Amino acid sequence: LPIILVGCKKDLRYDQKTIEELHKTSQKPVTPEQAEDVRKKIGAQKYLECSAKTNEGVREVFEHATRAALLTRKKEKKKCLIL
């Protein structure tokens, strides 16, 4: 099956409270460029971002997932014949 990497909670990337909390542990939000590097590293077909809170990108995630699943051919089961 194809892999689609999804970055969730996109709305928090620029949220000051979130940035401050991450800073306490020497972290910061993942950038789209960092996510794209991970996508390539794991061999994912696509990287998409979404936010359930703002509904941004949610439809696209489901559309791409559905399309990828429908376009993936099922491997035929090998049958054993004994003559």
Contacts in CASP RR format, 6 or more apart in sequence:
PFRMAT RR
TARGET T0000
AUTHOR 0000-0000-0000
METHOD contacts of the structure
MODEL  1
LPIILVGCKKDLRYDQKTIEELHKTSQKPVTPEQAEDVRKKIGAQKYLEC
SAKTNEGVREVFEHATRAALLTRKKEKKKCLIL
1 68 0 8 1.000
1 69 0 8 1.000
1 72 0 8 1.000
2 44 0 8 1.000
2 45 0 8 1.000
2 68 0 8 1.000
2 69 0 8 1.000
2 72 0 8 1.000
3 42 0 8 1.000
3 43 0 8 1.000
3 44 0 8 1.000
3 45 0 8 1.000
4 44 0 8 1.000
4 45 0 8 1.000
4 46 0 8 1.000
4 47 0 8 1.000
4 48 0 8 1.000
4 61 0 8 1.000
4 64 0 8 1.000
4 65 0 8 1.000
4 68 0 8 1.000
5 35 0 8 1.000
5 38 0 8 1.000
5 39 0 8 1.000
5 42 0 8 1.000
5 44 0 8 1.000
5 46 0 8 1.000
5 47 0 8 1.000
5 48 0 8 1.000
6 47 0 8 1.000
6 48 0 8 1.000
6 49 0 8 1.000
6 50 0 8 1.000
6 61 0 8 1.000
7 30 0 8 1.000
7 35 0 8 1.000
7 47 0 8 1.000
7 48 0 8 1.000
7 49 0 8 1.000
7 50 0 8 1.000
8 49 0 8 1.000
8 50 0 8 1.000
8 51 0 8 1.000
8 52 0 8 1.000
9 51 0 8 1.000
9 52 0 8 1.000
9 53 0 8 1.000
10 49 0 8 1.000
10 50 0 8 1.000
10 51 0 8 1.000
10 54 0 8 1.000
10 56 0 8 1.000
10 57 0 8 1.000
11 51 0 8 1.000
11 53 0 8 1.000
11 54 0 8 1.000
11 56 0 8 1.000
12 18 0 8 1.000
12 29 0 8 1.000
12 51 0 8 1.000
13 29 0 8 1.000
14 29 0 8 1.000
18 29 0 8 1.000
19 28 0 8 1.000
19 29 0 8 1.000
22 28 0 8 1.000
22 29 0 8 1.000
32 47 0 8 1.000
32 49 0 8 1.000
35 47 0 8 1.000
35 49 0 8 1.000
36 47 0 8 1.000
38 44 0 8 1.000
38 47 0 8 1.000
39 46 0 8 1.000
39 47 0 8 1.000
45 68 0 8 1.000
46 64 0 8 1.000
46 68 0 8 1.000
48 57 0 8 1.000
48 60 0 8 1.000
48 61 0 8 1.000
48 64 0 8 1.000
49 56 0 8 1.000
49 57 0 8 1.000
50 56 0 8 1.000
50 57 0 8 1.000
50 58 0 8 1.000
50 60 0 8 1.000
50 61 0 8 1.000
51 57 0 8 1.000
51 58 0 8 1.000
52 58 0 8 1.000
END
